[in-house]
Amino acid sequence: MPAEGVRGGELRPEIDVAAMASLLIASVQGGYVLARAQRSQEAFRRATDAAKVALSGFAA
């Protein structure tokens, strides 16, 4: 997904797309694990919201 954003001009070209993809995947997976462990969707929402904030910091 980050590579598509760079190609489409939505993300700055200097972004490390592999690192950003890893961050996004880890955030979603981690949020899912936390949500299951805590039996609450709030943990998943917090993790995905944090990933969105991180990604928005690289907007073109």
Phi and psi in degrees as a GROMACS rama.xvg file:
@    title "Ramachandran Plot"
@    xaxis  label "Phi"
@    yaxis  label "Psi"
@TYPE xy
-59.5038  -36.6409  PRO-2
-62.9022  -38.3801  ALA-3
-64.5295  -37.5552  GLU-4
-65.1659  -37.6633  GLY-5
-67.6019  -47.4153  VAL-6
-61.4742  -35.7833  ARG-7
-84.0803  -0.880941  GLY-8
79.9357  10.6942  GLY-9
-84.1434  -26.951  GLU-10
-119.867  150.068  LEU-11
-62.4936  142.651  ARG-12
-67.5345  -21.0176  PRO-13
-80.3763  -1.40684  GLU-14
-63.4573  140.029  ILE-15
-83.5346  97.6948  ASP-16
-64.8286  -34.722  VAL-17
-66.4695  -42.9859  ALA-18
-66.3195  -40.7283  ALA-19
-67.253  -39.8118  MET-20
-62.0337  -41.4403  ALA-21
-62.5338  -41.42  SER-22
-61.9199  -44.2579  LEU-23
-65.4722  -44.371  LEU-24
-64.4551  -44.9469  ILE-25
-62.6918  -37.7522  ALA-26
-65.3063  -43.9652  SER-27
-67.2587  -47.0963  VAL-28
-64.1187  -44.0565  GLN-29
-64.1556  -41.1179  GLY-30
-62.2852  -38.6736  GLY-31
-64.2796  -45.5323  TYR-32
-62.5866  -45.1709  VAL-33
-63.4167  -41.9447  LEU-34
-62.0425  -41.1117  ALA-35
-67.4029  -42.9533  ARG-36
-65.8709  -38.2435  ALA-37
-92.3248  -5.05669  GLN-38
51.8036  47.1824  ARG-39
-151.286  135.526  SER-40
-76.0725  -12.8432  GLN-41
-60.0387  -40.4599  GLU-42
-62.6659  -40.7784  ALA-43
-65.1603  -43.5059  PHE-44
-61.2589  -44.3258  ARG-45
-61.8534  -43.6493  ARG-46
-65.0568  -44.3742  ALA-47
-71.9716  -33.6395  THR-48
-64.0886  -40.8722  ASP-49
-63.8777  -38.7453  ALA-50
-64.7016  -39.9755  ALA-51
-62.9143  -40.6631  LYS-52
-64.7236  -43.4846  VAL-53
-61.0416  -44.2255  ALA-54
-66.8406  -39.3112  LEU-55
-64.6273  -23.2222  SER-56
-67.7442  -12.2621  GLY-57
-109.338  15.6239  PHE-58
-63.2324  143.081  ALA-59
